Amino acid sequence: MFETLQPLPQDPILQLMHTFREDTRPDKVDLGIGVYKDDAGNTPIMAAVHEAERRLLEGETTKSYVGPAGSAGFNNAMAELILGSNSPLVRDGRVSVIQTPGGCGALRMAAEFLRLCKADTKVWVSTPTWANHLPLLGGAGLTIREYPYLNPQTLQVDFGAMLETLEQADAGDVVLLHGCCHNPSGADLSLAQWQEVTSLIQRKGLLPFVDMAYQGLGEGLDADAAGLRHLAGAVPEMLIAASCSKNFGLYRERTGALALISGTAAVNAAATSQLLSVIRSHYSMPPAHGAAIVETILGDDDLRAQWQKELGGMCERILHLRHAFAGALSPVGDFDFIARQRGMFSFLGISPEQVGRLRKEHGIYMLESSRVNVAGLNDRVLPQVASALREVLGK
């Protein structure tokens, strides 16, 4: 049976990672892999995470299953983090949060749940969007539709085209939105634009689905969630996929959450029972360790303050790099959009041939689309990258 299968091409990001590792040049620069890096080029373990793990290892008494919903303490803490303290949605029993294996697990379980609700569900995704959105959602049997999001000339949100296309959506269609720090473009909706999108969703009877993968890395925990919270307070139903990979640095621990918002507490209880049945038939139970770290941090005032200080430092560093990078590139063109964007990613708007030259001639690695991980820069390598870009752009 297996001999009929043909090999698939390697994922371009994984291929880029492999090629970078094989490169022996000591001054090579990785701007492709989408993880946060500090000034030394490492993806650090946060001090708050270290301390939380120490406490867990000293106090843990069992390795028993946590159940399909995961830890109630983690789920409650994530509800507050995403929706804000004293959220009326939580108070009224309209929201359930389920622990998942990373943001990917939340996205896929949401897709499976939506297919259960309506077999021919259509989900509208931005162009561009995170590449894994398509297999995670489409692989569950959802029909993918696209709405324009980034203007390739200005590298800013093409909001008019976005609204015009979403006017074509039918009642019951799902609209996938990035909560903040849009991946891969870094171009976010303003709060005023979130309000306009909310009005469109209400008027057309659409179901919003927000992917919140980078809360805290744009402008801050509450500022990054402002649009999502406005939307959540205005619609009867909503889905939110959240990840702890970036803001807690728990990439390999696969820690995420799926929030389900319903019109009433009774509807939410029924919907949650169906969602848990879906989960039981897929991975059964989520992994416990990463969620226990988050629960420990968010449940302790001192650890939470330490984590927020560290996360704030990461956010400030990315903002600094954005402004410094835009300034360093000003001799070769208008790159001010980089400073206006948020999160770890931006497109440079250069050609695949120029991306290839940067890799071959200068050891600077980025995706062929020219998406760069701004957090892969630091004050030491930034002049090197800017100089290489000036040469490749012929100016």
C-alpha positions as CSV (number, residue, x, y, z in Angstrom):
1,M,0.0,0.0,0.0
2,F,2.7,2.5,1.0
3,E,4.7,2.1,-2.3
4,T,2.0,4.0,-4.1
5,L,2.8,7.2,-2.2
6,Q,5.0,9.9,-3.8
7,P,7.3,12.2,-1.8
8,L,6.0,15.7,-1.2
9,P,8.2,18.8,-1.5
10,Q,9.6,20.0,1.8
11,D,7.9,23.0,3.6
12,P,9.7,26.1,2.4
13,I,10.3,27.4,5.9
14,L,11.7,24.0,7.0
15,Q,13.9,23.9,3.9
16,L,15.1,27.4,4.6
17,M,16.0,26.4,8.2
18,H,18.0,23.4,6.9
19,T,19.8,25.5,4.3
20,F,20.7,28.1,6.9
21,R,22.1,25.4,9.2
22,E,24.3,24.0,6.4
23,D,25.7,27.5,5.6
24,T,29.2,27.7,7.2
25,R,29.6,31.5,6.9
26,P,30.1,32.9,10.4
27,D,28.3,36.2,9.6
28,K,25.1,34.6,8.2
29,V,21.8,36.1,9.4
30,D,18.5,34.3,9.8
31,L,15.5,36.5,9.2
32,G,13.3,33.6,8.0
33,I,12.4,31.4,10.9
34,G,9.4,32.8,12.8
35,V,10.5,32.7,16.4
36,Y,11.5,35.5,18.8
37,K,15.2,36.0,19.2
38,D,17.2,38.2,21.7
39,D,20.2,40.3,20.9
40,A,22.5,37.3,21.1
41,G,20.4,35.5,18.5
42,N,18.9,33.0,20.9
43,T,15.2,32.1,21.6
44,P,15.4,32.5,25.4
45,I,13.5,30.8,28.2
46,M,11.9,33.6,30.1
47,A,12.9,34.0,33.8
48,A,9.3,33.8,34.9
49,V,9.0,30.5,33.0
50,H,12.1,29.2,34.6
51,E,10.7,30.0,38.1
52,A,7.3,28.5,37.3
53,E,8.9,25.3,36.1
54,R,11.0,25.0,39.2
55,R,7.9,25.3,41.4
56,L,6.1,22.7,39.2
57,L,8.9,20.2,39.4
58,E,9.1,20.6,43.2
59,G,5.3,20.4,43.8
60,E,4.0,18.1,41.1
61,T,2.5,14.9,42.5
62,T,1.0,13.2,39.4
63,K,1.2,12.6,35.7
64,S,-2.4,11.7,35.3
65,Y,-4.5,13.0,32.4
66,V,-5.9,16.5,32.6
67,G,-9.1,15.6,30.7
68,P,-10.2,16.8,27.2
69,A,-10.9,20.4,28.3
70,G,-7.5,20.7,30.0
71,S,-6.8,22.6,33.2
72,A,-9.7,24.7,34.5
73,G,-7.2,27.1,36.1
74,F,-5.4,27.6,32.8
75,N,-8.6,28.0,30.9
76,N,-9.9,30.7,33.4
77,A,-6.6,32.5,33.3
78,M,-6.6,32.6,29.5
79,A,-10.2,33.8,29.4
80,E,-9.2,36.8,31.5
81,L,-6.0,37.4,29.4
82,I,-7.8,37.4,26.1
83,L,-11.1,39.0,27.0
84,G,-10.0,41.2,30.0
85,S,-10.7,41.0,33.7
86,N,-14.4,41.1,34.7
87,S,-15.5,40.3,31.2
88,P,-19.4,40.2,31.1
89,L,-19.1,37.3,28.6
90,V,-17.4,35.2,31.3
91,R,-19.7,36.5,34.0
92,D,-22.8,35.5,32.0
93,G,-21.5,32.0,31.2
94,R,-21.4,32.8,27.4
95,V,-17.7,31.8,27.0
96,S,-15.9,28.5,27.4
97,V,-12.1,28.2,27.0
98,I,-10.6,24.8,26.1
99,Q,-6.9,24.0,26.5
100,T,-5.3,22.8,23.2
101,P,-2.0,21.6,21.8
102,G,-0.8,25.0,20.7
103,G,-2.5,27.5,18.5
104,C,-2.5,24.9,15.7
105,G,-4.6,22.6,17.8
106,A,-7.1,25.4,18.6
107,L,-7.4,26.3,14.9
108,R,-7.9,22.6,13.8
109,M,-10.4,21.8,16.5
110,A,-12.3,25.0,15.7
111,A,-12.4,23.9,12.1
112,E,-13.7,20.4,13.0
113,F,-16.3,22.0,15.3
114,L,-17.5,24.3,12.5
115,R,-17.8,21.4,10.1
116,L,-19.9,19.6,12.7
117,C,-22.2,22.7,12.9
118,K,-22.5,23.1,9.2
119,A,-20.9,20.6,6.7
120,D,-20.5,23.2,3.9
121,T,-19.0,26.0,6.0
122,K,-17.1,28.6,4.1
123,V,-14.3,30.5,5.9
124,W,-12.8,33.7,4.5
125,V,-9.1,34.2,5.1
126,S,-6.9,37.2,4.3
127,T,-4.5,37.5,1.4
128,P,-1.9,36.9,2.5
129,T,-2.4,34.9,5.7
130,W,-0.2,32.5,7.7
131,A,0.5,29.6,5.3
132,N,-0.6,26.9,7.8
133,H,-4.1,28.4,8.1
134,L,-5.0,26.8,4.8
135,P,-4.2,23.2,5.6
136,L,-5.5,23.5,9.1
137,L,-8.9,24.8,8.0
138,G,-9.2,23.3,4.6
139,G,-7.9,19.9,5.8
140,A,-11.0,19.7,8.1
141,G,-13.2,20.0,5.0
142,L,-14.0,23.7,5.2
143,T,-14.3,25.7,2.0
144,I,-11.7,28.4,1.8
145,R,-12.5,31.9,0.3
146,E,-10.1,34.8,0.3
147,Y,-10.4,38.5,0.9
148,P,-7.8,41.0,-0.1
149,Y,-5.9,42.4,2.9
150,L,-2.4,43.7,2.1
151,N,-1.8,46.1,-0.8
152,P,1.3,44.8,-2.5
153,Q,2.4,48.2,-3.7
154,T,2.0,50.2,-0.4
155,L,2.4,47.2,1.9
156,Q,-0.5,48.6,4.0
157,V,-4.0,47.2,4.7
158,D,-6.2,47.6,1.7
159,F,-9.2,48.1,3.9
160,G,-11.6,49.2,1.2
161,A,-11.0,46.1,-0.9
162,M,-11.3,44.0,2.2
163,L,-14.7,45.4,3.1
164,E,-15.9,45.2,-0.6
165,T,-15.0,41.6,-0.8
166,L,-16.5,40.6,2.5
167,E,-19.8,42.2,1.4
168,Q,-20.0,39.1,-0.9
169,A,-20.0,36.7,2.1
170,D,-23.2,34.9,2.9
171,A,-24.9,34.8,6.3
172,G,-23.3,32.0,8.4
173,D,-19.9,32.3,6.6
174,V,-16.9,32.5,8.9
175,V,-14.4,35.4,8.7
176,L,-10.8,34.6,10.0
177,L,-9.1,37.7,11.4
178,H,-5.7,38.2,12.9
179,G,-6.0,39.6,16.4
180,C,-2.8,41.6,16.2
181,C,0.7,41.4,14.7
182,H,-0.6,40.1,11.3
183,N,1.4,37.1,10.1
184,P,3.0,37.4,7.6
185,S,2.6,41.2,6.9
186,G,2.7,43.0,10.2
187,A,0.0,45.3,9.0
188,D,-2.8,45.5,11.6
189,L,-6.3,46.9,11.6
190,S,-6.8,50.1,13.6
191,L,-9.4,50.1,16.3
192,A,-11.6,52.2,14.0
193,Q,-11.3,49.6,11.3
194,W,-12.1,46.8,13.8
195,Q,-15.3,48.7,14.6
196,E,-16.2,48.9,10.9
197,V,-15.5,45.2,10.4
198,T,-17.7,44.5,13.5
199,S,-20.5,46.4,11.9
200,L,-20.2,44.5,8.7
201,I,-20.2,41.2,10.5
202,Q,-23.3,42.1,12.5
203,R,-25.2,43.3,9.5
204,K,-24.4,40.3,7.3
205,G,-24.7,37.6,10.1
206,L,-21.2,36.4,9.7
207,L,-19.3,34.3,12.4
208,P,-15.9,35.9,13.4
209,F,-13.0,33.7,14.1
210,V,-9.9,35.5,15.5
211,D,-6.4,34.0,15.6
212,M,-4.6,35.7,18.5
213,A,-1.1,34.3,18.3
214,Y,1.0,37.3,19.3
215,Q,-0.8,39.1,22.1
216,G,1.6,41.4,23.9
217,L,4.2,41.6,21.1
218,G,2.5,44.5,19.2
219,E,1.8,47.4,21.5
220,G,0.9,45.6,24.8
221,L,-1.4,43.0,26.2
222,D,-4.5,45.1,26.4
223,A,-3.9,47.3,23.4
224,D,-3.3,44.2,21.2
225,A,-6.7,42.8,22.3
226,A,-8.7,46.0,22.0
227,G,-10.2,45.1,18.5
228,L,-10.9,41.5,19.5
229,R,-12.7,42.6,22.7
230,H,-14.8,45.2,20.9
231,L,-15.9,42.5,18.4
232,A,-16.5,39.9,21.1
233,G,-18.8,42.4,23.0
234,A,-20.9,43.0,19.9
235,V,-21.6,39.7,18.4
236,P,-23.7,36.7,19.6
237,E,-21.2,34.0,18.6
238,M,-17.4,33.9,18.0
239,L,-14.4,31.7,18.1
240,I,-10.9,32.7,19.3
241,A,-7.7,30.6,18.9
242,A,-4.9,31.7,21.2
243,S,-1.2,30.7,21.4
244,C,1.2,30.8,24.3
245,S,4.2,30.0,22.0
246,K,5.3,33.6,21.5
247,N,4.3,35.7,24.5
248,F,5.4,33.0,27.0
249,G,8.2,31.6,24.7
250,L,6.7,28.1,25.0
251,Y,7.1,27.1,21.4
252,R,8.0,23.4,21.9
253,E,5.5,22.9,24.8
254,R,2.6,23.3,22.3
255,T,0.3,25.4,24.6
256,G,-2.8,27.1,23.3
257,A,-6.5,27.7,23.9
258,L,-9.7,27.8,22.0
259,A,-12.4,30.2,23.2
260,L,-16.1,29.6,22.2
261,I,-18.5,32.4,22.7
262,S,-22.3,31.7,22.4
263,G,-25.4,33.8,22.6
264,T,-26.6,32.3,25.9
265,A,-25.1,30.2,28.7
266,A,-27.4,27.3,27.7
267,V,-26.3,27.4,24.1
268,N,-22.7,27.6,25.2
269,A,-23.0,24.5,27.4
270,A,-24.4,22.5,24.6
271,A,-21.9,23.7,22.1
272,T,-19.0,23.1,24.5
273,S,-20.1,19.5,25.0
274,Q,-20.0,19.0,21.2
275,L,-16.6,20.6,21.0
276,L,-15.2,18.3,23.7
277,S,-16.6,15.3,21.9
278,V,-14.7,16.4,18.8
279,I,-11.5,16.8,20.8
280,R,-12.0,13.4,22.4
281,S,-12.1,11.8,18.9
282,H,-8.9,13.5,17.8
283,Y,-6.1,13.8,20.4
284,S,-8.2,13.0,23.5
285,M,-6.3,15.1,26.0
286,P,-4.0,18.1,25.7
287,P,-0.4,18.0,27.1
288,A,-0.2,19.5,30.6
289,H,3.2,21.0,31.2
290,G,3.1,24.2,29.2
291,A,-0.4,25.1,30.4
292,A,0.7,24.4,34.0
293,I,3.5,27.0,33.5
294,V,1.1,29.6,32.2
295,E,-1.4,28.9,35.0
296,T,1.4,29.2,37.6
297,I,2.6,32.5,36.2
298,L,-0.8,34.1,35.7
299,G,-2.0,32.9,39.1
300,D,0.9,34.5,41.1
301,D,1.1,38.3,41.4
302,D,4.9,38.4,41.5
303,L,5.4,35.9,38.7
304,R,2.8,37.7,36.5
305,A,4.5,41.0,37.1
306,Q,7.9,39.5,36.2
307,W,6.4,37.9,33.0
308,Q,4.7,41.2,32.0
309,K,8.0,43.1,32.4
310,E,9.9,40.6,30.3
311,L,7.1,40.6,27.6
312,G,7.1,44.4,27.6
313,G,10.8,44.3,27.0
314,M,10.4,42.0,24.1
315,C,7.7,44.3,22.6
316,E,9.8,47.4,23.1
317,R,12.8,45.7,21.5
318,I,10.8,44.8,18.4
319,L,9.5,48.3,18.1
320,H,13.0,49.7,18.4
321,L,14.2,47.4,15.7
322,R,11.4,48.3,13.4
323,H,12.2,52.0,13.6
324,A,16.0,51.4,13.3
325,F,15.5,49.1,10.3
326,A,13.2,51.6,8.5
327,G,15.7,54.4,9.2
328,A,18.7,52.3,8.0
329,L,16.9,51.5,4.7
330,S,15.8,55.1,4.0
331,P,18.7,55.8,1.6
332,V,17.3,53.1,-0.8
333,G,13.6,53.9,-0.6
334,D,10.6,54.5,1.6
335,F,10.5,51.7,4.2
336,D,8.5,53.7,6.8
337,F,5.8,51.0,6.6
338,I,8.1,48.8,8.7
339,A,8.0,51.3,11.6
340,R,4.2,51.5,11.3
341,Q,3.6,47.8,11.4
342,R,3.6,45.6,14.5
343,G,4.8,42.2,15.7
344,M,7.6,40.1,14.3
345,F,7.0,40.1,10.6
346,S,7.1,42.4,7.6
347,F,7.4,42.1,3.8
348,L,10.3,44.1,2.3
349,G,8.6,44.2,-1.1
350,I,11.6,43.0,-3.0
351,S,11.8,40.4,-5.7
352,P,12.6,36.6,-5.3
353,E,15.7,37.2,-7.3
354,Q,16.9,39.9,-4.9
355,V,16.0,37.6,-2.0
356,G,18.2,34.9,-3.7
357,R,21.1,37.4,-4.1
358,L,20.9,38.3,-0.4
359,R,21.2,34.7,0.5
360,K,23.9,33.7,-2.0
361,E,26.1,36.8,-1.8
362,H,25.6,38.0,1.8
363,G,24.3,35.0,3.8
364,I,21.1,36.8,4.7
365,Y,18.2,34.4,4.8
366,M,14.5,35.3,4.4
367,L,11.5,33.7,2.7
368,E,11.2,34.1,-1.1
369,S,8.2,36.3,-0.5
370,S,10.6,38.8,1.2
371,R,8.9,38.2,4.6
372,V,11.4,39.0,7.3
373,N,11.4,38.2,11.0
374,V,12.3,41.6,12.5
375,A,13.0,40.0,15.8
376,G,15.9,38.2,14.0
377,L,17.7,41.5,13.8
378,N,19.8,43.2,16.4
379,D,21.9,46.4,16.6
380,R,25.0,44.4,15.6
381,V,23.7,42.8,12.4
382,L,21.3,45.5,11.3
383,P,23.9,47.7,9.6
384,Q,25.2,44.5,7.8
385,V,21.7,43.7,6.5
386,A,21.0,47.3,5.5
387,S,24.3,47.5,3.6
388,A,23.5,44.2,1.8
389,L,20.1,45.5,0.8
390,R,21.5,48.7,-0.5
391,E,23.9,46.8,-2.7
392,V,21.3,44.3,-4.0
393,L,18.8,47.1,-4.7
394,G,21.5,48.8,-6.7
395,K,21.6,52.1,-4.8
